[in-house]
């Protein structure tokens, strides 16, 4: 693209014409437990947040943040390796390691930075990186930055992954996948992938951003749900801004892996540590997520309620046992129209379009939270039925 305003305007015009231009919505207030948002003066029921356990506005988490900020202030002041690593950070890393059944954990500022830093530290030129075609953008970008040879396998196809792993016998091999896929809500075939990774002598990395807190009896994610451990999946990455309701990310693994990443993961070495008060708030959220089993039970009850009602109405619902419930509509225009109709009815459900999802699979991505009420879920299904009927008329 030429470095001039005209070229930028032309590209923006193309995106607009194809229904792919995206706009930020400014939230004015989030009243109540976080299931509603006031936008442009209207109160909408929010069905597009990743606050799966309803912890983002929990009073205990907010109180922990306020209390710690009085002691630590609002910023860490430096990177972890200089002077930014506080006792609050250490306490959170210890809690995350225990929760996920790992020897150690390492904090990152975002999930994107975690994937970039970990992948680039583990593989480079001459190595092989194998990824699911629907992996999160951060894993795809990590592959590009690493310089490793990237092979992408058919979504959710463990046999295809095994074939890709055998495409090179030299160098380090890394197999990377989402645990729960963020736009489809389905689970990776991790037991089979673990077998293939061991057979090749490859690292297996799972980004479980959307499984942690949601799946497993203790909420420790997709691995617990599928009966896998640190031997099966040596590298586990998770985020703190979804089910735990705060901000940041981490990688958990063996003591040697974490010590190596402290030395070599550039996105951890060369960035300011998250505020200590935020680490304290996350510890509070993690304690709630582990202790209050009813949150997961409530969430899965709502998932079942939504799916049963949607199927009864013949809605085009994709297969998913997680809070991510996609309705694939095809064209960006149809997804945008349905999203706008839902907003008129009082619901906020974002239209997801390429390049976030493949062409021809634009969708509504409904996400459920333990904080939603039965009546809100029932009303959403009715509104979806009307919105899709309008789209066909």
C-alpha positions in Angstrom: 0.0 0.0 0.0 1.3 3.5 -0.9 2.1 5.8 2.0 -0.5 8.4 1.3 -4.0 9.3 2.6 -5.7 8.5 -0.7 -4.6 4.9 -0.6 -5.9 4.6 3.0 -9.2 6.1 2.0 -9.5 3.7 -0.9 -8.8 0.7 1.4 -11.3 1.9 4.0 -13.9 2.4 1.3 -13.4 -1.2 0.1 -13.8 -2.5 3.6 -17.1 -0.5 3.9 -18.4 -1.7 0.6 -17.7 -5.3 1.5 -19.4 -5.1 4.9 -16.0 -5.6 6.6 -15.4 -2.2 8.2 -15.4 -2.6 12.0 -16.4 0.1 14.5 -15.7 0.4 18.2 -18.7 0.8 20.5 -18.1 3.0 23.5 -19.6 1.6 26.7 -20.8 4.4 29.0 -21.7 2.3 32.0 -21.9 -1.3 32.9 -24.6 -1.4 35.6 -25.4 -4.4 37.8 -23.5 -7.7 37.6 -22.0 -7.0 34.2 -24.6 -8.5 31.9 -25.8 -5.1 30.7 -24.1 -2.1 29.1 -25.3 1.4 28.3 -24.3 2.4 24.8 -25.5 5.6 23.1 -27.9 6.1 26.0 -29.6 2.7 25.7 -29.2 -0.2 28.1 -28.5 -3.4 26.2 -28.2 -7.0 27.5 -24.6 -8.0 26.8 -24.3 -11.3 25.0 -20.8 -10.7 23.5 -18.5 -10.5 26.6 -16.0 -13.2 27.6 -16.8 -12.6 31.3 -17.9 -16.2 31.5 -18.1 -16.5 35.3 -19.5 -13.0 36.0 -16.4 -12.0 38.0 -15.4 -8.8 36.1 -17.5 -6.7 38.5 -17.5 -8.9 41.5 -17.3 -6.8 44.7 -14.5 -8.9 46.3 -12.3 -8.6 43.2 -12.9 -4.8 43.1 -12.1 -4.6 46.8 -8.9 -6.5 46.3 -7.9 -4.1 43.5 -8.6 -1.0 45.7 -6.9 -2.3 48.7 -3.7 -3.3 46.8 -3.6 0.0 44.9 -3.4 1.8 48.3 -0.2 -0.2 49.0 1.3 -0.5 45.6 0.0 2.4 43.6 -1.3 2.2 40.1 1.8 0.9 38.2 4.6 -1.5 38.6 7.2 1.0 37.3 9.4 -1.5 35.4 9.7 -4.9 33.8 9.7 -8.0 35.9 13.5 -8.5 35.5 14.3 -4.9 36.7 12.2 -3.8 39.6 8.6 -4.5 38.6 8.2 -8.0 40.0 6.2 -7.6 43.3 5.1 -10.0 45.9 1.6 -9.8 44.4 3.0 -11.0 41.0 4.8 -13.9 42.7 1.7 -14.9 44.7 -0.4 -14.9 41.5 2.2 -17.0 39.6 2.3 -19.5 42.5 -1.6 -19.7 42.5 -1.8 -20.2 38.8 0.8 -22.9 38.8 -1.1 -24.8 41.6 -4.4 -24.4 39.8 -3.1 -25.8 36.5 -1.0 -28.6 38.1 2.3 -27.2 36.9 5.6 -26.5 38.7 5.7 -22.8 37.8 3.9 -20.1 35.9 5.0 -16.9 34.3 2.9 -13.7 33.8 2.6 -11.8 30.6 0.7 -8.5 30.0 -1.6 -10.0 27.4 -2.5 -13.3 25.8 -1.2 -12.0 22.5 2.2 -11.3 24.1 2.3 -14.7 25.8 1.8 -16.5 22.5 4.3 -14.4 20.6 6.9 -14.7 23.4 6.6 -18.4 24.0 6.5 -19.5 20.4 9.4 -17.4 19.4 11.5 -18.6 22.3 10.8 -22.3 21.5 11.3 -22.4 17.7 13.1 -20.5 15.1 14.6 -20.9 11.6 15.1 -24.5 10.7 12.4 -25.7 13.1 8.8 -26.8 12.4 5.7 -25.2 13.7 2.3 -27.0 13.2 -0.9 -25.2 13.9 -4.7 -25.7 13.5 -6.1 -23.6 10.6 -8.5 -21.9 13.0 -5.9 -21.1 15.7 -6.1 -17.6 17.2 -4.4 -14.8 15.3 -1.8 -14.5 18.0 -0.6 -18.0 17.3 -0.5 -17.3 13.6 1.5 -14.1 14.1 3.8 -15.9 16.5 4.6 -18.4 13.7 5.4 -15.6 11.3 7.7 -13.8 13.8 9.5 -17.0 14.8 10.8 -17.8 11.4 10.0 -21.5 11.8 8.5 -23.4 8.9 4.7 -23.2 9.4 2.4 -26.1 8.5 -1.3 -25.6 9.1 -3.6 -28.6 9.4 -7.3 -29.1 8.8 -9.4 -27.8 11.7 -9.7 -30.3 14.5 -8.2 -33.0 12.4 -5.6 -34.9 14.5 -4.6 -37.2 11.6 -3.9 -34.1 9.5 -1.8 -32.7 12.3 0.2 -36.0 12.5 1.0 -35.8 8.8 2.2 -32.2 9.2 4.4 -33.2 12.1 6.1 -35.8 10.0 6.9 -33.4 7.2 10.3 -32.6 8.7 12.6 -34.8 10.7 15.2 -32.2 11.6 15.2 -29.4 14.3 12.7 -28.7 17.0 9.0 -29.3 16.4 6.1 -27.5 18.1 2.4 -28.3 17.8 0.3 -25.4 18.8 -3.5 -25.2 19.1 -6.3 -23.4 20.9 -8.0 -25.6 23.6 -11.4 -24.0 23.0 -11.7 -22.2 19.6 -12.7 -18.6 20.2 -15.1 -18.2 17.3 -16.6 -21.7 17.1 -16.6 -22.8 20.7 -15.5 -26.4 19.9 -12.7 -28.2 21.6 -9.4 -29.3 20.0 -8.8 -33.1 19.9 -6.1 -32.8 22.6 -5.8 -36.5 23.6 -5.0 -37.5 20.0 -2.7 -34.5 19.4 -0.8 -35.3 22.6 -0.1 -38.8 21.3 1.1 -37.5 17.9 3.3 -34.8 19.5 5.0 -37.4 21.8 5.5 -39.7 18.8 7.3 -36.9 17.0 9.2 -35.7 20.0 7.5 -32.3 19.6 6.4 -29.7 22.1 2.6 -29.4 22.5 1.4 -25.9 23.3 -2.3 -25.3 24.2 -3.7 -21.8 24.4 -6.7 -22.4 26.7 -7.9 -18.8 26.9 -11.5 -19.8 26.6 -11.4 -23.1 28.6 -9.8 -21.9 31.8 -12.4 -21.2 34.5 -15.1 -22.8 32.4 -14.2 -26.5 31.9 -13.1 -29.1 34.4 -14.4 -29.8 37.9 -12.0 -27.2 39.4 -12.3 -24.9 36.4 -8.7 -25.5 35.4 -9.8 -25.9 31.8 -9.9 -28.1 28.7 -7.0 -30.3 29.9 -8.8 -31.2 33.2 -12.0 -31.7 31.2 -10.3 -34.2 28.9 -8.2 -35.9 31.6 -4.8 -34.6 30.4 -1.9 -33.4 32.5 1.5 -31.6 32.2 3.1 -34.7 30.7 0.6 -34.7 27.9 0.7 -30.9 27.4 4.0 -29.4 28.4 3.1 -25.8 27.5 -0.1 -24.3 28.8 -1.1 -20.7 28.0 -4.1 -18.9 29.5 -5.5 -15.4 29.8 -6.9 -13.6 32.9 -9.3 -11.3 31.1 -12.0 -13.8 30.3 -13.4 -16.2 32.9 -11.3 -14.6 35.7 -12.6 -11.1 34.7 -9.3 -9.1 35.1 -6.5 -8.6 32.6 -3.2 -10.3 31.6 -2.0 -13.8 30.7 0.3 -16.5 31.8 2.2 -19.6 30.7 2.5 -22.6 33.0 4.9 -25.5 32.7 7.9 -27.2 34.2 10.4 -25.2 36.3 13.0 -25.5 33.5 10.6 -24.2 30.9 9.6 -21.2 32.9 13.1 -20.3 33.8 14.1 -20.6 30.1 11.2 -18.3 29.1 12.2 -15.7 31.8 15.5 -15.5 29.9 14.3 -15.8 26.3 10.7 -14.7 25.9 11.1 -11.2 24.6 7.5 -10.1 25.2 8.1 -10.8 28.9 11.6 -9.5 29.2 11.1 -6.2 27.4 7.8 -4.9 28.8 6.5 -3.3 31.9 4.9 -5.7 34.4 1.2 -5.5 35.0 0.2 -3.3 38.0 0.6 -5.2 41.3 -2.9 -4.2 42.3 -4.2 -6.0 39.2 -2.3 -9.2 40.2 -3.9 -9.0 43.7 -7.4 -8.6 42.1 -6.7 -11.6 39.9 -5.7 -13.7 43.0 -9.1 -12.8 44.4 -10.9 -13.8 41.2 -9.0 -17.1 41.0 -10.0 -18.0 44.6 -13.7 -17.3 43.7 -13.5 -19.3 40.5 -12.0 -22.3 42.3 -14.3 -22.1 45.4 -17.6 -21.2 43.9 -18.4 -24.3 41.8 -21.9 -23.0 41.3 -20.7 -20.5 38.8 -19.6 -23.2 36.4 -22.8 -25.2 37.1 -24.9 -22.2 36.5 -23.0 -21.4 33.3 -23.5 -24.9 31.9 -27.1 -24.8 32.8 -27.6 -21.7 30.8 -25.7 -23.2 27.9 -28.1 -26.1 27.9 -31.1 -23.8 28.2 -30.0 -21.6 25.3 -29.2 -24.6 23.0 -32.4 -26.4 23.7 -34.5 -23.2 23.0 -32.4 -22.4 19.9 -32.9 -25.9 18.5 -36.6 -25.8 19.2 -36.8 -22.6 17.1 -34.7 -24.1 14.3 -31.9 -21.5 14.7 -28.6 -22.3 12.8 -26.6 -23.1 15.9 -23.1 -24.6 15.6 -22.1 -27.5 17.8 -20.5 -26.2 21.0 -20.6 -27.3 24.7 -18.9 -24.0 25.8 -20.3 -20.5 26.5 -19.3 -19.6 22.9 -22.5 -20.2 20.8 -22.1 -19.2 17.1 -24.9 -18.8 14.6 -23.1 -18.9 11.2 -25.1 -16.8 8.7 -22.6 -16.6 5.8 -22.4 -13.1 4.5 -21.1 -10.1 6.4 -24.3 -8.2 5.4 -26.6 -10.8 6.9 -24.6 -10.9 10.1 -24.6 -7.1 10.4 -28.3 -6.9 9.8 -29.1 -9.6 12.4 -26.8 -7.8 14.9 -28.6 -4.5 14.3 -32.0 -6.1 14.7 -30.9 -7.6 18.0 -29.7 -4.2 19.2 -33.1 -2.7 18.3 -34.6 -5.4 20.5 -32.3 -4.5 23.4 -29.5 -7.1 23.0 -25.8 -6.6 22.2 -24.4 -9.5 20.0 -21.5 -8.6 17.8 -21.4 -9.5 14.1 -18.1 -11.4 13.5 -16.8 -11.1 10.0 -13.6 -11.9 8.0 -10.7 -11.8 8.6 -11.7 -12.9 12.2 -13.5 -15.9 10.6 -13.1 -17.4 7.2 -14.9 -15.9 4.2 -18.4 -17.2 3.9 -18.8 -17.9 7.6 -19.7 -14.5 9.1 -21.7 -15.0 12.2 -23.3 -13.9 15.4 -21.1 -15.0 18.3 -23.4 -15.4 21.3 -21.5 -15.7 24.6 -23.1 -16.7 27.9 -22.2 -15.8 31.4 -23.0 -17.3 34.8 -24.4 -13.8 35.6 -27.1 -14.0 32.9 -30.7 -14.6 34.0 -32.9 -17.3 32.6 -35.4 -14.7 31.3 -32.6 -12.9 29.5 -31.6 -16.1 27.7 -35.1 -16.9 26.8 -35.7 -13.4 25.5 -32.6 -13.5 23.4 -33.7 -16.7 21.6 -37.0 -15.0 20.8 -35.2 -11.9 19.5 -32.8 -14.1 17.4 -35.8 -15.8 15.8 -37.4 -12.5 14.9 -34.0 -11.1 13.6 -33.3 -14.0 11.4 -36.9 -14.0 10.1 -36.5 -10.3 9.2 -33.3 -11.1 7.4 -35.1 -13.6 5.1 -38.1 -11.4 4.4 
